[in-house]
Amino acid sequence: MADECDHMTVANLKEIIKERGLPVRKEQKREDLIKILCDNDQVTRSPLRIHPEPIRGSKGPSFEWDFRKYQLQLEAEERECKFRHELELKRMKLEAQHQHEEAV
């Protein structure tokens, strides 16, 4: 994904992030935007940890229940991804602030 983003403008990157429903701020730098997209791609490609088939000898759950579990799993993964992004942005901000203080 990072290679695909190399030719994109900051405006294009922000547009893609908004289309995916991810949070974006005006002051975010190009590198931050690319990282958000790459992390989001990684989460969406990760295999789901839901077992689609019922355990032998038991009556399988209804389709609605399986679908709801799937939705909940996706929501949890999305929240986890957003949380990781926020933490990474805070870390980068603190690191930049520290470097600035050392330079002064």
Order of alpha helices (4+ residues) and beta strands (2+ residues): alpha-alpha-alpha-alpha
